[in-house]
Amino acid sequence: MTDVWAHRGASAYAPENTLEAFRLAAEQGADGIELDVHLSADGELVVIHDETVDRTSDGSGAVSAMSLESLRGLDFSNGKEGYAEVRIPTLAEVFELVRPTRMVVNVELKTNLNFQPGIEPKLAELVAASGMGERVLVSSFNHLTLKTLQQIAPGLPVALLFDEIMYLPWEYARDFGAVAIHPAYSYLQVNGAVELAHAAGVRINPWTIDDPAHLRWALGLGVDAVITNTPDVALRLRSELVGETS
């Protein structure tokens, strides 16, 4: 059965990449969460998508130029109704929130614009210390980052993110040592993509799918996980699809 992973948490309803969004995803029954990680100026692994805080908070500036204390002083409620004074979480805090649940955590390292030297060993150290290794999958558009991580922590699974139309990405992933590919959902138009990935021993987890028709399409194709801002909708559609085929 296809898993449902909440993209930046249940971010259609709660401020993205916050404990509130991840908690809501768990309450809705998501099988996993996807989140984004940067390094703060003082070397903390913080959960935020953009290189700056401008879009998602009431502040401005580069994440890499701000200490955790400075970041904590900002409100990340981002205009979501019913939320106020929402703080940026550290990855360690997310792990603690997720620990009692059954959710997996897809950690995307945001090194495609700024390489953020040192982020890979910090992540490997945190995953090892948290005991969450069996529930963490690391992805990135920067495949050099993933190769570095493999060298530091060979047992930590990685997934290759891409948004272009790649030729035979499952073969590339297999040779790379990645367990999965994470294509933009439009890649599912490639004939036999799911079957070919599975034949190569590679999982396929497309992003970001919110339109119910697109969700039904992806679920029907048998992808391994759908990454969505609306996990409640995806879970309902999955249940309907299971009912139709049982």
ChimeraX commands (.cxc) that place a marker at each C-alpha (Angstrom):
marker #1 position 0.00,0.00,0.00 radius 0.5
marker #1 position 1.22,3.49,-0.83 radius 0.5
marker #1 position 2.36,5.56,2.15 radius 0.5
marker #1 position 1.18,9.13,2.67 radius 0.5
marker #1 position 3.86,11.63,3.70 radius 0.5
marker #1 position 2.92,15.12,4.82 radius 0.5
marker #1 position 4.93,17.72,2.88 radius 0.5
marker #1 position 6.41,20.14,5.44 radius 0.5
marker #1 position 3.78,18.63,7.73 radius 0.5
marker #1 position 0.07,19.10,7.13 radius 0.5
marker #1 position 1.05,22.40,5.59 radius 0.5
marker #1 position -2.22,23.10,3.80 radius 0.5
marker #1 position -3.71,23.72,7.24 radius 0.5
marker #1 position -0.86,24.63,9.61 radius 0.5
marker #1 position 2.31,26.71,9.26 radius 0.5
marker #1 position 4.77,24.74,7.17 radius 0.5
marker #1 position 7.78,23.02,8.73 radius 0.5
marker #1 position 6.61,23.63,12.31 radius 0.5
marker #1 position 5.85,21.32,15.21 radius 0.5
marker #1 position 2.22,22.35,14.81 radius 0.5
marker #1 position 2.17,21.09,11.20 radius 0.5
marker #1 position 3.92,17.84,12.10 radius 0.5
marker #1 position 1.61,17.23,15.06 radius 0.5
marker #1 position -1.42,17.77,12.83 radius 0.5
marker #1 position -0.02,15.33,10.27 radius 0.5
marker #1 position 0.25,12.70,13.00 radius 0.5
marker #1 position -3.31,13.41,14.14 radius 0.5
marker #1 position -4.55,13.02,10.57 radius 0.5
marker #1 position -2.85,9.62,10.35 radius 0.5
marker #1 position 0.03,10.35,7.99 radius 0.5
marker #1 position 2.58,7.56,7.57 radius 0.5
marker #1 position 5.43,10.05,7.45 radius 0.5
marker #1 position 6.48,13.67,7.23 radius 0.5
marker #1 position 8.80,15.47,4.84 radius 0.5
marker #1 position 10.78,18.46,6.08 radius 0.5
marker #1 position 13.64,20.76,5.10 radius 0.5
marker #1 position 16.83,21.45,7.05 radius 0.5
marker #1 position 19.34,24.30,7.09 radius 0.5
marker #1 position 22.22,25.19,9.40 radius 0.5
marker #1 position 21.86,28.28,11.57 radius 0.5
marker #1 position 24.80,30.64,12.11 radius 0.5
marker #1 position 25.66,28.79,15.32 radius 0.5
marker #1 position 25.52,25.37,13.69 radius 0.5
marker #1 position 22.05,24.20,14.73 radius 0.5
marker #1 position 19.99,22.00,12.40 radius 0.5
marker #1 position 16.82,24.05,11.95 radius 0.5
marker #1 position 13.70,23.10,10.03 radius 0.5
marker #1 position 12.83,25.61,7.32 radius 0.5
marker #1 position 12.51,25.45,3.54 radius 0.5
marker #1 position 13.92,28.71,2.23 radius 0.5
marker #1 position 17.42,30.13,2.52 radius 0.5
marker #1 position 15.84,33.19,4.17 radius 0.5
marker #1 position 13.11,33.66,6.78 radius 0.5
marker #1 position 11.32,36.32,4.73 radius 0.5
marker #1 position 8.50,34.24,3.24 radius 0.5
marker #1 position 7.49,32.22,6.29 radius 0.5
marker #1 position 8.09,34.56,9.25 radius 0.5
marker #1 position 7.67,38.15,10.38 radius 0.5
marker #1 position 11.41,38.72,10.02 radius 0.5
marker #1 position 13.96,38.95,7.24 radius 0.5
marker #1 position 17.44,37.69,6.58 radius 0.5
marker #1 position 19.40,34.58,5.73 radius 0.5
marker #1 position 18.98,31.55,7.96 radius 0.5
marker #1 position 22.72,30.93,7.79 radius 0.5
marker #1 position 23.39,34.41,9.20 radius 0.5
marker #1 position 21.07,34.04,12.21 radius 0.5
marker #1 position 21.64,32.23,15.49 radius 0.5
marker #1 position 19.05,29.83,16.84 radius 0.5
marker #1 position 18.18,32.39,19.51 radius 0.5
marker #1 position 17.55,35.02,16.84 radius 0.5
marker #1 position 15.45,32.62,14.79 radius 0.5
marker #1 position 13.43,31.73,17.89 radius 0.5
marker #1 position 12.47,35.38,18.23 radius 0.5
marker #1 position 10.51,35.28,14.99 radius 0.5
marker #1 position 6.88,34.26,14.47 radius 0.5
marker #1 position 6.49,31.54,11.84 radius 0.5
marker #1 position 2.68,31.38,11.91 radius 0.5
marker #1 position 2.85,32.73,8.33 radius 0.5
marker #1 position -0.73,34.02,8.25 radius 0.5
marker #1 position -2.34,30.65,8.96 radius 0.5
marker #1 position -5.69,31.16,10.65 radius 0.5
marker #1 position -5.75,30.04,14.28 radius 0.5
marker #1 position -1.98,30.17,14.75 radius 0.5
marker #1 position 0.20,32.79,16.44 radius 0.5
marker #1 position 3.66,33.00,17.94 radius 0.5
marker #1 position 4.81,29.84,16.18 radius 0.5
marker #1 position 8.52,29.11,16.60 radius 0.5
marker #1 position 11.00,27.50,14.26 radius 0.5
marker #1 position 11.83,23.95,15.39 radius 0.5
marker #1 position 15.17,22.22,15.48 radius 0.5
marker #1 position 15.43,18.81,13.85 radius 0.5
marker #1 position 16.11,17.31,17.26 radius 0.5
marker #1 position 12.77,18.64,18.49 radius 0.5
marker #1 position 10.98,17.12,15.51 radius 0.5
marker #1 position 12.56,13.76,16.23 radius 0.5
marker #1 position 11.30,13.95,19.82 radius 0.5
marker #1 position 7.80,14.82,18.61 radius 0.5
marker #1 position 7.75,11.97,16.11 radius 0.5
marker #1 position 9.36,9.35,18.35 radius 0.5
marker #1 position 6.10,8.08,19.98 radius 0.5
marker #1 position 4.36,7.84,16.60 radius 0.5
marker #1 position 4.87,5.39,13.75 radius 0.5
marker #1 position 5.76,8.13,11.25 radius 0.5
marker #1 position 8.93,8.11,9.20 radius 0.5
marker #1 position 10.87,11.33,8.64 radius 0.5
marker #1 position 12.07,12.36,5.19 radius 0.5
marker #1 position 14.81,14.92,5.86 radius 0.5
marker #1 position 15.63,17.08,2.86 radius 0.5
marker #1 position 19.01,18.77,3.14 radius 0.5
marker #1 position 18.73,22.17,1.46 radius 0.5
marker #1 position 22.22,22.35,0.00 radius 0.5
marker #1 position 21.35,22.92,-3.64 radius 0.5
marker #1 position 21.96,26.70,-3.47 radius 0.5
marker #1 position 24.27,26.97,-0.45 radius 0.5
marker #1 position 26.36,23.85,0.18 radius 0.5
marker #1 position 26.36,24.54,3.97 radius 0.5
marker #1 position 29.65,22.77,4.78 radius 0.5
marker #1 position 29.40,20.56,7.83 radius 0.5
marker #1 position 25.68,19.88,7.61 radius 0.5
marker #1 position 26.17,16.19,6.71 radius 0.5
marker #1 position 28.20,15.14,9.80 radius 0.5
marker #1 position 25.85,17.11,12.06 radius 0.5
marker #1 position 22.87,15.26,10.64 radius 0.5
marker #1 position 24.58,11.88,10.91 radius 0.5
marker #1 position 25.50,12.60,14.52 radius 0.5
marker #1 position 21.96,13.65,15.43 radius 0.5
marker #1 position 20.36,10.64,13.76 radius 0.5
marker #1 position 22.75,8.28,15.57 radius 0.5
marker #1 position 22.21,9.96,18.93 radius 0.5
marker #1 position 18.43,10.01,18.53 radius 0.5
marker #1 position 18.14,6.34,17.65 radius 0.5
marker #1 position 15.86,7.31,14.76 radius 0.5
marker #1 position 18.02,5.80,12.02 radius 0.5
marker #1 position 15.50,3.17,10.97 radius 0.5
marker #1 position 12.82,5.83,10.47 radius 0.5
marker #1 position 14.85,8.49,8.65 radius 0.5
marker #1 position 15.30,8.89,4.90 radius 0.5
marker #1 position 17.56,11.70,3.68 radius 0.5
marker #1 position 16.95,13.37,0.35 radius 0.5
marker #1 position 18.46,16.31,-1.52 radius 0.5
marker #1 position 18.62,17.91,-4.94 radius 0.5
marker #1 position 22.37,18.13,-4.30 radius 0.5
marker #1 position 23.51,14.58,-4.88 radius 0.5
marker #1 position 27.06,15.46,-3.78 radius 0.5
marker #1 position 25.60,16.06,-0.32 radius 0.5
marker #1 position 24.07,12.60,-0.36 radius 0.5
marker #1 position 27.34,11.00,-1.46 radius 0.5
marker #1 position 29.15,12.78,1.38 radius 0.5
marker #1 position 26.51,11.50,3.80 radius 0.5
marker #1 position 26.93,7.95,2.51 radius 0.5
marker #1 position 30.65,8.16,3.23 radius 0.5
marker #1 position 30.04,9.44,6.76 radius 0.5
marker #1 position 27.07,7.23,7.64 radius 0.5
marker #1 position 26.91,4.28,5.19 radius 0.5
marker #1 position 23.82,2.79,6.81 radius 0.5
marker #1 position 21.67,5.92,6.48 radius 0.5
marker #1 position 19.34,5.58,3.47 radius 0.5
marker #1 position 19.26,8.34,0.88 radius 0.5
marker #1 position 16.86,9.33,-1.89 radius 0.5
marker #1 position 17.59,11.35,-5.03 radius 0.5
marker #1 position 15.43,14.42,-5.55 radius 0.5
marker #1 position 14.97,15.83,-9.05 radius 0.5
marker #1 position 12.47,17.97,-10.90 radius 0.5
marker #1 position 13.65,17.52,-14.48 radius 0.5
marker #1 position 12.92,14.62,-16.82 radius 0.5
marker #1 position 15.87,12.34,-16.18 radius 0.5
marker #1 position 16.79,9.36,-18.34 radius 0.5
marker #1 position 16.62,6.04,-16.45 radius 0.5
marker #1 position 16.85,7.61,-12.96 radius 0.5
marker #1 position 16.27,4.22,-11.33 radius 0.5
marker #1 position 19.50,2.92,-12.86 radius 0.5
marker #1 position 21.34,6.02,-11.67 radius 0.5
marker #1 position 19.82,5.58,-8.18 radius 0.5
marker #1 position 20.73,1.89,-8.06 radius 0.5
marker #1 position 24.33,2.61,-9.06 radius 0.5
marker #1 position 24.45,5.55,-6.63 radius 0.5
marker #1 position 23.31,3.36,-3.75 radius 0.5
marker #1 position 20.11,5.30,-3.17 radius 0.5
marker #1 position 17.02,3.46,-1.96 radius 0.5
marker #1 position 14.55,5.78,-3.70 radius 0.5
marker #1 position 13.98,8.47,-6.28 radius 0.5
marker #1 position 11.85,11.53,-5.47 radius 0.5
marker #1 position 10.71,13.00,-8.79 radius 0.5
marker #1 position 8.26,15.82,-9.37 radius 0.5
marker #1 position 4.90,14.11,-9.84 radius 0.5
marker #1 position 4.81,15.01,-13.55 radius 0.5
marker #1 position 7.53,12.37,-14.05 radius 0.5
marker #1 position 4.84,9.73,-13.58 radius 0.5
marker #1 position 3.88,10.43,-17.21 radius 0.5
marker #1 position 6.94,8.40,-18.19 radius 0.5
marker #1 position 5.60,5.04,-19.33 radius 0.5
marker #1 position 6.26,2.30,-16.79 radius 0.5
marker #1 position 8.21,4.54,-14.41 radius 0.5
marker #1 position 6.91,2.81,-11.28 radius 0.5
marker #1 position 7.43,-0.71,-12.61 radius 0.5
marker #1 position 10.90,0.09,-13.92 radius 0.5
marker #1 position 11.95,1.67,-10.63 radius 0.5
marker #1 position 10.71,-1.34,-8.69 radius 0.5
marker #1 position 12.44,-3.74,-11.09 radius 0.5
marker #1 position 15.69,-1.92,-10.31 radius 0.5
marker #1 position 15.03,-2.29,-6.57 radius 0.5
marker #1 position 14.35,1.42,-6.17 radius 0.5
marker #1 position 11.35,3.04,-4.48 radius 0.5
marker #1 position 9.58,5.99,-6.10 radius 0.5
marker #1 position 8.08,8.76,-3.96 radius 0.5
marker #1 position 6.75,11.66,-6.07 radius 0.5
marker #1 position 6.13,15.21,-4.84 radius 0.5
marker #1 position 4.12,17.41,-4.27 radius 0.5
marker #1 position 0.63,16.11,-5.05 radius 0.5
marker #1 position -2.47,17.88,-3.74 radius 0.5
marker #1 position -5.01,17.71,-6.57 radius 0.5
marker #1 position -7.35,14.79,-5.77 radius 0.5
marker #1 position -7.30,13.58,-9.38 radius 0.5
marker #1 position -3.50,13.54,-9.39 radius 0.5
marker #1 position -3.45,11.78,-6.03 radius 0.5
marker #1 position -5.79,9.07,-7.28 radius 0.5
marker #1 position -3.61,8.66,-10.37 radius 0.5
marker #1 position -0.41,8.28,-8.33 radius 0.5
marker #1 position -2.06,5.93,-5.84 radius 0.5
marker #1 position -3.42,3.83,-8.69 radius 0.5
marker #1 position 0.04,3.55,-10.24 radius 0.5
marker #1 position 1.35,2.01,-7.02 radius 0.5
marker #1 position 4.02,4.53,-6.07 radius 0.5
marker #1 position 5.66,3.82,-2.73 radius 0.5
marker #1 position 4.70,7.13,-1.12 radius 0.5
marker #1 position 2.90,10.30,-2.13 radius 0.5
marker #1 position 4.25,13.55,-0.69 radius 0.5
marker #1 position 1.37,15.97,-0.14 radius 0.5
marker #1 position 0.32,19.10,1.71 radius 0.5
marker #1 position -3.09,17.48,2.33 radius 0.5
marker #1 position -2.43,14.12,3.98 radius 0.5
marker #1 position -6.05,13.81,5.12 radius 0.5
marker #1 position -7.27,13.95,1.51 radius 0.5
marker #1 position -4.65,11.45,0.34 radius 0.5
marker #1 position -5.53,9.05,3.16 radius 0.5
marker #1 position -9.23,9.25,2.32 radius 0.5
marker #1 position -8.54,8.58,-1.36 radius 0.5
marker #1 position -6.26,5.68,-0.47 radius 0.5
marker #1 position -9.03,4.12,1.63 radius 0.5
marker #1 position -11.50,4.56,-1.21 radius 0.5
marker #1 position -9.09,2.97,-3.67 radius 0.5
marker #1 position -8.48,0.00,-1.37 radius 0.5
marker #1 position -12.24,-0.41,-1.04 radius 0.5
marker #1 position -12.67,-0.40,-4.80 radius 0.5
marker #1 position -10.05,-3.11,-5.32 radius 0.5
marker #1 position -10.96,-5.39,-2.40 radius 0.5
marker link #1:1,2 radius 0.2
marker link #1:2,3 radius 0.2
marker link #1:3,4 radius 0.2
marker link #1:4,5 radius 0.2
marker link #1:5,6 radius 0.2
marker link #1:6,7 radius 0.2
marker link #1:7,8 radius 0.2
marker link #1:8,9 radius 0.2
marker link #1:9,10 radius 0.2
marker link #1:10,11 radius 0.2
marker link #1:11,12 radius 0.2
marker link #1:12,13 radius 0.2
marker link #1:13,14 radius 0.2
marker link #1:14,15 radius 0.2
marker link #1:15,16 radius 0.2
marker link #1:16,17 radius 0.2
marker link #1:17,18 radius 0.2
marker link #1:18,19 radius 0.2
marker link #1:19,20 radius 0.2
marker link #1:20,21 radius 0.2
marker link #1:21,22 radius 0.2
marker link #1:22,23 radius 0.2
marker link #1:23,24 radius 0.2
marker link #1:24,25 radius 0.2
marker link #1:25,26 radius 0.2
marker link #1:26,27 radius 0.2
marker link #1:27,28 radius 0.2
marker link #1:28,29 radius 0.2
marker link #1:29,30 radius 0.2
marker link #1:30,31 radius 0.2
marker link #1:31,32 radius 0.2
marker link #1:32,33 radius 0.2
marker link #1:33,34 radius 0.2
marker link #1:34,35 radius 0.2
marker link #1:35,36 radius 0.2
marker link #1:36,37 radius 0.2
marker link #1:37,38 radius 0.2
marker link #1:38,39 radius 0.2
marker link #1:39,40 radius 0.2
marker link #1:40,41 radius 0.2
marker link #1:41,42 radius 0.2
marker link #1:42,43 radius 0.2
marker link #1:43,44 radius 0.2
marker link #1:44,45 radius 0.2
marker link #1:45,46 radius 0.2
marker link #1:46,47 radius 0.2
marker link #1:47,48 radius 0.2
marker link #1:48,49 radius 0.2
marker link #1:49,50 radius 0.2
marker link #1:50,51 radius 0.2
marker link #1:51,52 radius 0.2
marker link #1:52,53 radius 0.2
marker link #1:53,54 radius 0.2
marker link #1:54,55 radius 0.2
marker link #1:55,56 radius 0.2
marker link #1:56,57 radius 0.2
marker link #1:57,58 radius 0.2
marker link #1:58,59 radius 0.2
marker link #1:59,60 radius 0.2
marker link #1:60,61 radius 0.2
marker link #1:61,62 radius 0.2
marker link #1:62,63 radius 0.2
marker link #1:63,64 radius 0.2
marker link #1:64,65 radius 0.2
marker link #1:65,66 radius 0.2
marker link #1:66,67 radius 0.2
marker link #1:67,68 radius 0.2
marker link #1:68,69 radius 0.2
marker link #1:69,70 radius 0.2
marker link #1:70,71 radius 0.2
marker link #1:71,72 radius 0.2
marker link #1:72,73 radius 0.2
marker link #1:73,74 radius 0.2
marker link #1:74,75 radius 0.2
marker link #1:75,76 radius 0.2
marker link #1:76,77 radius 0.2
marker link #1:77,78 radius 0.2
marker link #1:78,79 radius 0.2
marker link #1:79,80 radius 0.2
marker link #1:80,81 radius 0.2
marker link #1:81,82 radius 0.2
marker link #1:82,83 radius 0.2
marker link #1:83,84 radius 0.2
marker link #1:84,85 radius 0.2
marker link #1:85,86 radius 0.2
marker link #1:86,87 radius 0.2
marker link #1:87,88 radius 0.2
marker link #1:88,89 radius 0.2
marker link #1:89,90 radius 0.2
marker link #1:90,91 radius 0.2
marker link #1:91,92 radius 0.2
marker link #1:92,93 radius 0.2
marker link #1:93,94 radius 0.2
marker link #1:94,95 radius 0.2
marker link #1:95,96 radius 0.2
marker link #1:96,97 radius 0.2
marker link #1:97,98 radius 0.2
marker link #1:98,99 radius 0.2
marker link #1:99,100 radius 0.2
marker link #1:100,101 radius 0.2
marker link #1:101,102 radius 0.2
marker link #1:102,103 radius 0.2
marker link #1:103,104 radius 0.2
marker link #1:104,105 radius 0.2
marker link #1:105,106 radius 0.2
marker link #1:106,107 radius 0.2
marker link #1:107,108 radius 0.2
marker link #1:108,109 radius 0.2
marker link #1:109,110 radius 0.2
marker link #1:110,111 radius 0.2
marker link #1:111,112 radius 0.2
marker link #1:112,113 radius 0.2
marker link #1:113,114 radius 0.2
marker link #1:114,115 radius 0.2
marker link #1:115,116 radius 0.2
marker link #1:116,117 radius 0.2
marker link #1:117,118 radius 0.2
marker link #1:118,119 radius 0.2
marker link #1:119,120 radius 0.2
marker link #1:120,121 radius 0.2
marker link #1:121,122 radius 0.2
marker link #1:122,123 radius 0.2
marker link #1:123,124 radius 0.2
marker link #1:124,125 radius 0.2
marker link #1:125,126 radius 0.2
marker link #1:126,127 radius 0.2
marker link #1:127,128 radius 0.2
marker link #1:128,129 radius 0.2
marker link #1:129,130 radius 0.2
marker link #1:130,131 radius 0.2
marker link #1:131,132 radius 0.2
marker link #1:132,133 radius 0.2
marker link #1:133,134 radius 0.2
marker link #1:134,135 radius 0.2
marker link #1:135,136 radius 0.2
marker link #1:136,137 radius 0.2
marker link #1:137,138 radius 0.2
marker link #1:138,139 radius 0.2
marker link #1:139,140 radius 0.2
marker link #1:140,141 radius 0.2
marker link #1:141,142 radius 0.2
marker link #1:142,143 radius 0.2
marker link #1:143,144 radius 0.2
marker link #1:144,145 radius 0.2
marker link #1:145,146 radius 0.2
marker link #1:146,147 radius 0.2
marker link #1:147,148 radius 0.2
marker link #1:148,149 radius 0.2
marker link #1:149,150 radius 0.2
marker link #1:150,151 radius 0.2
marker link #1:151,152 radius 0.2
marker link #1:152,153 radius 0.2
marker link #1:153,154 radius 0.2
marker link #1:154,155 radius 0.2
marker link #1:155,156 radius 0.2
marker link #1:156,157 radius 0.2
marker link #1:157,158 radius 0.2
marker link #1:158,159 radius 0.2
marker link #1:159,160 radius 0.2
marker link #1:160,161 radius 0.2
marker link #1:161,162 radius 0.2
marker link #1:162,163 radius 0.2
marker link #1:163,164 radius 0.2
marker link #1:164,165 radius 0.2
marker link #1:165,166 radius 0.2
marker link #1:166,167 radius 0.2
marker link #1:167,168 radius 0.2
marker link #1:168,169 radius 0.2
marker link #1:169,170 radius 0.2
marker link #1:170,171 radius 0.2
marker link #1:171,172 radius 0.2
marker link #1:172,173 radius 0.2
marker link #1:173,174 radius 0.2
marker link #1:174,175 radius 0.2
marker link #1:175,176 radius 0.2
marker link #1:176,177 radius 0.2
marker link #1:177,178 radius 0.2
marker link #1:178,179 radius 0.2
marker link #1:179,180 radius 0.2
marker link #1:180,181 radius 0.2
marker link #1:181,182 radius 0.2
marker link #1:182,183 radius 0.2
marker link #1:183,184 radius 0.2
marker link #1:184,185 radius 0.2
marker link #1:185,186 radius 0.2
marker link #1:186,187 radius 0.2
marker link #1:187,188 radius 0.2
marker link #1:188,189 radius 0.2
marker link #1:189,190 radius 0.2
marker link #1:190,191 radius 0.2
marker link #1:191,192 radius 0.2
marker link #1:192,193 radius 0.2
marker link #1:193,194 radius 0.2
marker link #1:194,195 radius 0.2
marker link #1:195,196 radius 0.2
marker link #1:196,197 radius 0.2
marker link #1:197,198 radius 0.2
marker link #1:198,199 radius 0.2
marker link #1:199,200 radius 0.2
marker link #1:200,201 radius 0.2
marker link #1:201,202 radius 0.2
marker link #1:202,203 radius 0.2
marker link #1:203,204 radius 0.2
marker link #1:204,205 radius 0.2
marker link #1:205,206 radius 0.2
marker link #1:206,207 radius 0.2
marker link #1:207,208 radius 0.2
marker link #1:208,209 radius 0.2
marker link #1:209,210 radius 0.2
marker link #1:210,211 radius 0.2
marker link #1:211,212 radius 0.2
marker link #1:212,213 radius 0.2
marker link #1:213,214 radius 0.2
marker link #1:214,215 radius 0.2
marker link #1:215,216 radius 0.2
marker link #1:216,217 radius 0.2
marker link #1:217,218 radius 0.2
marker link #1:218,219 radius 0.2
marker link #1:219,220 radius 0.2
marker link #1:220,221 radius 0.2
marker link #1:221,222 radius 0.2
marker link #1:222,223 radius 0.2
marker link #1:223,224 radius 0.2
marker link #1:224,225 radius 0.2
marker link #1:225,226 radius 0.2
marker link #1:226,227 radius 0.2
marker link #1:227,228 radius 0.2
marker link #1:228,229 radius 0.2
marker link #1:229,230 radius 0.2
marker link #1:230,231 radius 0.2
marker link #1:231,232 radius 0.2
marker link #1:232,233 radius 0.2
marker link #1:233,234 radius 0.2
marker link #1:234,235 radius 0.2
marker link #1:235,236 radius 0.2
marker link #1:236,237 radius 0.2
marker link #1:237,238 radius 0.2
marker link #1:238,239 radius 0.2
marker link #1:239,240 radius 0.2
marker link #1:240,241 radius 0.2
marker link #1:241,242 radius 0.2
marker link #1:242,243 radius 0.2
marker link #1:243,244 radius 0.2
marker link #1:244,245 radius 0.2
marker link #1:245,246 radius 0.2
view
